[in-house]
Amino acid sequence: MTSTNSLPDAVMRLRGLALSAGYAAAVRAAARLRLPDAFDEQTDIPTLAGAVDADRDALTRLMRSLVVHGVFAEPEPGTFAHTELSRLLREDHPRSLRHMILWATEPWTWQVWGHLDTAVRTGRGVNEEVWGDEFFSWLHKNAPESADVFNRAMTQSSQLSADVVARVLDVSGARTVADIAGGQGLVLATLLESNPELSGVLLDLPNVVAAADPRLREGGALADRARLVPGDCRAEIPVEADVYILKNILEWDDDSTVTTLRNVVKAARPGSRVVVIENLVDGSPEMRFTTAMDLLLLLNVGGRKHTRDGLVELVKQAGLEVRDVRPVGPYLHMVESVVPQG
């Protein structure tokens, strides 16, 4: 039974949750206005407003909201300083989250969140109901700027893990590695730089591979060992390799996940290794983020963040033999499997 003394805190927490879209909007506005990039250490409102072409009063109100959540500090009235959070929104930060923040708060997200109850009732995504088309098809046809934000967000995500993946993934004995739906190819480029004897293939949608990491494109430092293949991994994977990597992509509906893995099996030689890398619901140190992303995936593609057992079961359904499941850094898990003989 809830005590009377705990009610004020409960009221504040619930009201805060109800208005949490406002917090997200404030962080998005900071990223869109490039507030963190506008100064190095401290600034005042007149200077900041001039730098980003904003109304002084409205900017003061935005900064006040951001300070409450630790995005910027206010060491003295009207003077604002960077915090660890605000620096992560800078474009030049080595671990920048700017594009990930923009992706999570794109205009289409505000539309689909309002249909969460429908998705929970049906267990299906709502993108076709809201926008009239499958999510990624709609995104690339009707929201190219948002699609570009998505590609940049995936690259930023890979920047947080590419080095550790390259360090722990054993590619000894392999001649070719294929990064399936690998975005702009940061993980593949990192692997090729770490393994001079290795060749690589990047497969993703045509407009994605067209903007691949410059090192992989014609004239790039790794171009002679890299091949860019435009395609949809859910339709076909016309790539033969010794090692296939599928990192943070198997988050569609279960049928699409199994279909993609079966496409790998069809393309691969017996004995080829298939490495699935995901952040798991039951292995995440950041459950607020993971559970929210799980619901957003339900909304836009009818997908999910997996549990360990759930992902292993889907890998097995596709006809692969699971050999190992282990952590890769603090956020990711690696499911290693092989294409069976005969």
C-alpha positions in Angstrom: 0.0 0.0 0.0 1.4 3.4 -1.0 2.1 5.7 1.9 0.9 9.3 2.0 4.5 10.5 2.4 5.5 8.9 -1.0 2.7 10.5 -3.0 4.4 13.8 -3.8 7.4 12.0 -5.3 5.1 9.6 -7.2 3.1 12.6 -8.5 6.3 14.4 -9.7 7.7 11.3 -11.3 4.4 10.5 -13.2 4.0 14.1 -14.3 7.6 14.1 -15.5 7.0 10.9 -17.5 3.9 12.4 -19.1 5.9 15.4 -20.3 9.1 13.5 -21.2 8.5 14.3 -24.9 9.3 17.8 -23.9 12.7 16.7 -22.7 13.4 14.9 -25.9 12.3 17.9 -27.9 14.7 20.1 -25.9 17.6 17.9 -26.6 16.6 17.7 -30.3 16.4 21.5 -30.5 19.9 21.8 -28.9 21.2 19.5 -31.6 19.3 21.2 -34.4 20.4 24.6 -33.4 24.0 23.3 -32.8 24.1 25.0 -29.4 27.0 22.8 -28.1 29.1 23.7 -31.2 28.5 27.4 -30.8 31.0 27.9 -27.9 33.9 26.1 -26.3 33.7 26.6 -22.5 31.2 29.3 -21.3 28.9 31.8 -23.0 26.0 34.2 -22.2 22.6 34.4 -23.8 23.2 37.4 -26.0 26.4 35.8 -27.4 24.8 32.4 -27.9 21.6 33.8 -29.4 23.7 35.8 -31.9 25.7 32.7 -32.8 22.7 30.5 -33.5 20.3 33.2 -34.7 17.7 32.6 -31.9 15.3 34.7 -29.9 17.0 35.6 -26.6 14.0 34.9 -24.4 13.0 31.7 -26.0 16.6 30.5 -26.0 16.9 31.3 -22.2 13.8 29.1 -21.6 15.3 26.2 -23.7 18.6 26.5 -21.9 16.8 26.5 -18.5 15.1 23.2 -19.5 18.4 21.7 -20.6 20.2 22.7 -17.5 17.6 20.9 -15.4 18.6 17.6 -17.1 22.3 18.2 -17.0 22.7 19.2 -20.6 24.7 22.4 -19.9 25.3 24.0 -16.6 24.5 27.5 -15.3 27.4 28.5 -13.1 26.0 32.0 -12.6 22.7 33.5 -13.8 22.6 33.9 -17.6 26.0 32.2 -18.1 26.0 28.7 -19.5 28.8 26.1 -19.6 29.4 22.7 -21.1 28.8 19.4 -19.3 29.7 15.9 -20.2 26.3 15.5 -21.8 26.4 18.7 -23.9 29.8 17.8 -25.3 28.5 14.5 -26.6 26.1 16.6 -28.8 29.1 18.4 -30.4 29.7 17.4 -34.0 33.5 17.2 -33.4 33.3 15.0 -30.3 35.0 11.6 -30.9 32.0 9.9 -29.3 29.4 12.3 -30.6 25.8 11.2 -30.3 24.3 14.1 -32.2 22.9 12.1 -35.1 21.7 9.3 -32.9 19.7 12.0 -30.9 18.3 13.5 -34.1 17.4 10.0 -35.4 15.5 9.1 -32.2 13.6 12.4 -32.3 12.9 12.7 -36.1 9.4 14.2 -37.0 8.0 10.7 -37.9 8.7 9.4 -34.4 6.2 11.9 -32.9 3.5 10.5 -35.2 4.0 6.8 -34.5 4.4 7.1 -30.7 0.8 8.1 -30.5 -0.2 4.7 -31.9 1.6 2.6 -29.4 -1.6 1.3 -27.9 -2.6 0.0 -31.3 0.8 -1.7 -31.8 0.4 -3.4 -28.4 -3.1 -4.6 -29.2 -2.0 -6.1 -32.6 1.6 -6.9 -32.0 2.4 -5.3 -35.4 4.1 -2.1 -36.5 1.9 0.9 -37.5 4.0 2.5 -40.2 1.8 1.3 -43.1 -1.3 2.5 -41.2 0.2 5.9 -40.5 2.3 6.5 -43.6 0.9 4.0 -46.1 4.1 2.0 -46.7 6.7 -0.3 -45.2 9.0 1.8 -43.0 12.3 1.7 -44.8 10.7 2.0 -48.2 8.7 5.0 -47.0 11.8 6.5 -45.3 14.0 6.5 -48.4 11.2 7.6 -50.7 9.5 10.3 -48.6 12.0 11.4 -46.0 15.5 11.4 -47.6 16.9 13.8 -45.0 15.7 11.5 -42.2 17.2 8.5 -44.0 20.5 10.4 -44.1 20.3 11.1 -40.4 19.7 7.4 -39.9 22.8 6.4 -41.9 24.9 8.9 -39.9 23.4 7.7 -36.6 24.3 4.1 -37.5 27.9 5.2 -38.3 28.1 7.0 -34.9 26.8 3.9 -33.2 29.5 1.9 -35.0 32.1 4.4 -33.9 31.3 3.4 -30.3 32.0 -0.3 -31.0 34.0 -0.8 -34.2 37.4 -1.0 -32.5 36.2 -3.5 -29.9 34.5 -5.6 -32.5 37.7 -5.6 -34.6 39.7 -6.5 -31.6 37.6 -9.5 -30.4 36.4 -10.9 -33.7 38.7 -13.7 -34.7 39.2 -13.6 -38.5 42.3 -15.8 -38.6 42.1 -18.1 -41.6 39.5 -16.0 -43.3 40.1 -14.4 -46.7 36.9 -12.5 -47.1 34.5 -10.9 -44.6 31.0 -9.6 -45.5 29.3 -6.9 -43.5 25.6 -7.4 -44.2 23.5 -4.2 -44.1 26.6 -2.6 -42.7 25.6 1.0 -43.3 28.5 3.2 -44.4 31.0 0.4 -43.6 32.9 1.7 -40.6 33.1 -1.7 -38.9 34.3 -3.3 -42.2 36.9 -0.5 -42.7 38.2 -1.0 -39.2 38.5 -4.8 -39.7 40.4 -4.3 -43.0 42.8 -1.8 -41.4 43.4 -4.3 -38.6 43.9 -7.3 -40.9 45.9 -6.4 -44.0 45.5 -9.9 -45.5 41.7 -9.6 -45.4 39.3 -8.6 -48.2 35.8 -7.3 -47.5 32.3 -6.8 -48.9 29.8 -4.2 -47.8 26.2 -4.9 -48.7 23.4 -2.4 -48.1 20.8 -0.4 -49.9 22.0 1.4 -53.1 21.9 4.9 -51.6 23.6 3.7 -48.5 26.6 2.1 -50.2 26.9 5.1 -52.5 27.8 7.1 -49.4 30.1 4.5 -47.9 33.2 5.3 -45.9 35.6 7.0 -48.3 38.3 4.5 -47.5 36.2 1.8 -49.1 35.2 3.7 -52.2 37.1 4.0 -55.5 40.4 5.8 -54.8 40.2 5.1 -51.1 43.0 3.5 -49.0 41.1 0.2 -48.7 39.3 0.2 -52.1 41.6 -2.5 -53.6 40.4 -4.9 -50.8 36.8 -3.8 -50.6 33.7 -4.5 -52.8 30.5 -2.4 -52.4 27.3 -4.4 -53.3 24.0 -2.6 -53.4 21.1 -4.8 -52.3 18.4 -5.7 -49.8 19.5 -8.5 -47.5 15.9 -9.5 -46.9 15.5 -10.3 -50.6 18.9 -11.8 -51.4 22.6 -11.8 -50.3 24.6 -12.4 -53.5 27.9 -12.5 -51.5 30.2 -15.5 -50.8 32.5 -15.0 -47.8 34.3 -16.8 -45.0 32.8 -14.6 -42.3 29.4 -12.8 -42.4 28.7 -10.0 -39.9 25.2 -8.8 -39.1 25.5 -6.0 -36.5 22.5 -4.3 -35.0 20.3 -5.1 -38.0 18.2 -8.1 -36.9 15.6 -6.0 -35.2 12.7 -6.4 -37.7 9.8 -8.8 -37.2 11.0 -12.3 -36.5 10.0 -13.6 -40.0 12.3 -10.9 -41.6 15.1 -11.8 -39.3 14.9 -15.5 -40.1 14.6 -14.8 -43.8 17.7 -12.6 -43.7 19.7 -15.3 -41.9 18.5 -18.0 -44.3 19.6 -15.8 -47.2 23.1 -15.9 -45.6 22.9 -19.7 -45.4 21.9 -19.8 -49.1 24.8 -17.7 -50.2 27.5 -19.2 -47.9 29.7 -22.2 -48.2 29.4 -24.9 -45.6 31.6 -24.0 -42.7 31.3 -20.3 -43.2 30.9 -18.3 -39.9 28.0 -16.1 -39.3 28.4 -13.5 -36.5 25.4 -11.7 -35.2 26.1 -8.7 -32.9 23.2 -7.0 -31.0 22.5 -5.3 -27.7 20.2 -7.7 -25.8 17.3 -6.7 -23.6 18.5 -9.1 -20.9 22.1 -8.1 -21.2 21.8 -4.3 -21.3 23.2 -2.0 -18.7 20.9 0.8 -20.0 17.4 -0.6 -19.7 15.6 2.7 -20.1 17.2 3.2 -23.5 16.9 -0.4 -24.6 13.2 -0.8 -23.6 12.3 2.5 -25.3 14.1 1.4 -28.5 12.3 -1.9 -28.3 9.0 -0.1 -28.4 10.1 2.2 -31.2 11.1 -0.9 -33.2 7.7 -2.4 -32.6 6.1 0.7 -34.0 8.1 1.3 -37.1 9.0 -2.2 -38.3 7.1 -4.5 -36.0 10.5 -5.5 -34.7 12.1 -5.9 -31.3 15.2 -5.9 -29.2 16.0 -9.5 -28.5 16.6 -11.6 -25.4 19.6 -13.9 -25.5 17.4 -17.0 -25.8 15.1 -15.4 -28.3 17.9 -14.4 -30.7 19.6 -17.8 -30.4 16.3 -19.5 -31.3 15.9 -17.4 -34.4 19.5 -18.1 -35.5 18.8 -21.8 -35.1 15.5 -21.5 -37.0 17.5 -20.2 -40.0 19.5 -23.4 -40.1 22.7 -22.2 -38.4 24.6 -24.1 -35.7 25.2 -21.8 -32.7 28.7 -22.1 -31.3 29.1 -19.3 -28.8 27.3 -16.3 -27.2 29.5 -13.8 -25.4 29.6 -10.1 -24.5 31.4 -7.6 -26.7 32.1 -4.6 -24.6 29.6 -3.3 -22.1 26.6 -3.0 -24.5 26.8 -5.7 -27.2 26.6 -9.5 -27.4 28.1 -11.7 -30.1 26.3 -14.8 -31.3 28.7 -16.9 -33.3 27.4 -19.7 -35.6 28.4 -21.7 -38.6 26.7 -22.8 -41.8 26.3 -26.6 -41.4 28.0 -29.2 -43.6 25.5 -30.6 -46.1 
